[in-house]
Amino acid sequence: FSVTAYEGETAQVAVATGKVAVQRDGHEGQTVVLLPNQQATLTQKGLEKGTFDPAELWAWRDGVLLFNRAKWPQIENRLERWY
């Protein structure tokens, strides 16, 4: 699984294989259970469950950075973290 939780950005948890439960503290124990190719995104409303493109999310493991429809600040942040 992958967890992205950088200050000023939307927190997300994505699952490649297996099963992961994600719980939001202070929100009456709101929990979502994620299966492969599902992700949870933390919004002001709570945890929202969705899907994602595994090839795009896991490309970094092969040394590839993908920037589909990304704006410059997003690209800049990812490059800074990579290097």
PEBELHU-V222098 format. One record per helix or strand. SS is the DSSP state (alpha for helix, beta for strand). FROM is the first residue (numbers start at 1). TO is the last residue. If there is no record, write none. Layout:
BEGIN
ss = [SS,SS]
from = [FROM,FROM]
to = [TO,TO]
END
This chain:
BEGIN
ss = [beta,beta,beta,beta,beta,beta,alpha,alpha,alpha]
from = [2,12,19,31,38,46,54,59,72]
to = [4,14,23,35,43,51,57,62,82]
END
